[in-house]
Amino acid sequence: MPSNAEQLFSSISNVKYFAYGSNLSKSLLEFKLASNLQTKDKYNTEPNSLILHSQPAILKNFEFKFNLYVPTNNVDPSYANLVYQKNSIVHGCLYEMSPECKAVIDGLEGKGQVYQEEIVQVLPYGSNTTINALTYIAYREKIQFPGLTIKEGIPPSKRYLNTLIYGAKECNLDSEWIEYLKNQKVATMPLIKLSNEELKKIKEKIYTPQDLKLKNLPLDQAFNEKGELIRPIISSICGLVFMCNPNQGFAIGARAWIKQILGRDMTVFYARRCLRNEGVSLYETEQDILLADRDCLDYVIANACNLLRQSRIEGEGVFLLGRTTNFHLWKDYL
């Protein structure tokens, strides 16, 4: 049977969506739409036809939490969520968007496996009339994605929190809510040193971008008919080259995500998740990363360190192979 949300929105052209997490940032959401196979063509030809309107709004009787816990992720350990709590309020961005956008957001939020879609009543700033809108809530008993659970007291990464603060400012949310976000604790990113043995290994084997490209198997060769990864993935980040055995390491997720990293350098991929402070929302090139602010560099390096940590743990299936001819950022950190 269709969900309440599908029943509500199936007969109308546009969708109302209440965002309270990373999608608070309209510029970041637009980037996701511009990158997604379902919407990128329309974004390139009719960019204003996807997100039609956005405005600040309040959701009553819910509490904002960082309690979606990812124990296998040392860099982004927790994500935003909503918990029913009478007399509490959550500030967010109320979007009006085309139906194609909902399909993209369903995928981003892991609809049905991580977050569940819910219909809530939100009150736009300055209005006395509530509006029915979609939002996404994670419940412990309904999470089906391996390695995720609900747990209190796990602070988010500085990168993730900054995304929310940036988005709250973009949406002109109440200044007290922005201060509330700014006062949240953040997780300490794990930065670990290369050992002498590892330094020797990466000096012995140097990969060119062409070498990585040759490892870029077609997706139908990397997966079987059940959607299981059956070939090792070769990728790199910050100049360190890793091999990941099937179904282990790299926090393997959706095919679309794997397609982006298969045989490629992930440095730009991770950097694009960071927001600039100078009004330019997304890092897009290698040069941008090299000129980036320290928070962005720390986040990208921390992801490399996380893979390095996994490469040292027997059974994780991640192995350090060498280095690339570009992105020697690790020299300043590791």
Salt bridges, closest charged atoms under 4 A:
GLU6 OE2 - LYS111 NZ 3.36
GLU63 OE2 - LYS65 NZ 3.96
ASP76 OD2 - ARG159 NH2 2.92
ASP76 OD2 - ARG273 NH1 3.60
GLU100 OE2 - LYS42 NZ 2.83
ASP106 OD2 - LYS102 NZ 2.82
ASP106 OD2 - LYS111 NZ 3.80
GLU117 OE1 - LYS102 NZ 2.93
GLU117 OE2 - LYS111 NZ 3.66
GLU152 OE1 - LYS65 NZ 3.51
GLU179 OE2 - LYS182 NZ 3.70
GLU198 OE1 - ARG312 NH2 2.69
ASP288 OD1 - ARG276 NH2 2.57
ASP295 OD1 - LYS158 NZ 3.11
ASP298 OD1 - ARG294 NE 3.18
